[in-house]
């Protein structure tokens, strides 16, 4: 698989008031997550399977 540029999109789990938002790029072999407002903070990368497990857990345990 050839790596391309990340296709960033705002997470559907981010708040609507734009104070706690993340962006996700899931078009690559590794899922990349970053702060929407402060890209200088770097990124977290994970496998697609781990990201799917995390988002399922978050959805199932929403406050």
C-alpha positions as CSV (number, residue, x, y, z in Angstrom):
1,X,0.0,0.0,0.0
2,X,1.4,3.4,-1.0
3,X,1.1,6.2,1.5
4,X,-0.7,9.3,0.3
5,X,-1.5,12.6,2.0
6,X,-3.8,12.4,5.0
7,X,-7.4,13.2,4.3
8,X,-8.2,15.1,7.5
9,X,-11.8,15.5,8.7
10,X,-13.4,16.8,11.9
11,X,-14.4,13.9,14.2
12,X,-18.2,13.4,14.5
13,X,-17.4,13.0,18.3
14,X,-16.1,16.6,18.6
15,X,-18.2,19.2,20.3
16,X,-20.3,21.6,18.3
17,X,-18.9,24.7,20.0
18,X,-15.4,24.1,18.5
19,X,-13.6,24.2,21.9
20,X,-12.6,20.5,22.1
21,X,-12.2,19.2,18.5
22,X,-10.1,16.6,16.9
23,X,-9.4,15.8,13.3
24,X,-9.0,12.3,12.0
25,X,-7.2,11.0,8.9
26,X,-8.3,7.4,8.3
27,X,-7.3,7.0,4.6
28,X,-3.8,5.7,5.4
29,X,-2.5,2.4,6.7
30,X,-2.4,4.0,10.2
31,X,-5.2,6.3,11.6
32,X,-3.9,9.7,12.5
33,X,-5.5,12.0,15.2
34,X,-4.7,15.6,16.0
35,X,-6.0,18.7,17.7
36,X,-8.0,20.8,15.3
37,X,-6.8,24.1,16.6
38,X,-3.2,23.3,17.5
39,X,-1.4,21.2,14.9
40,X,1.9,21.9,16.6
41,X,0.9,19.5,19.4
42,X,1.6,16.6,17.0
43,X,-0.5,13.5,16.2
44,X,-1.4,10.2,17.7
45,X,-1.3,7.3,15.3
46,X,-2.9,3.9,15.7
47,X,-4.1,0.9,13.7
48,X,-7.5,1.0,12.1
49,X,-8.6,-1.9,14.3
50,X,-7.6,-0.1,17.5
51,X,-9.3,3.1,16.3
52,X,-12.5,1.1,15.6
53,X,-12.4,-0.4,19.0
54,X,-11.8,3.0,20.7
55,X,-14.7,4.7,18.8
56,X,-17.0,1.7,19.6
57,X,-16.1,2.0,23.3
58,X,-16.7,5.7,23.2
59,X,-20.0,5.3,21.5
60,X,-21.1,2.6,23.9
61,X,-20.0,4.5,27.1
62,X,-21.0,8.0,26.2
63,X,-21.8,10.2,29.2
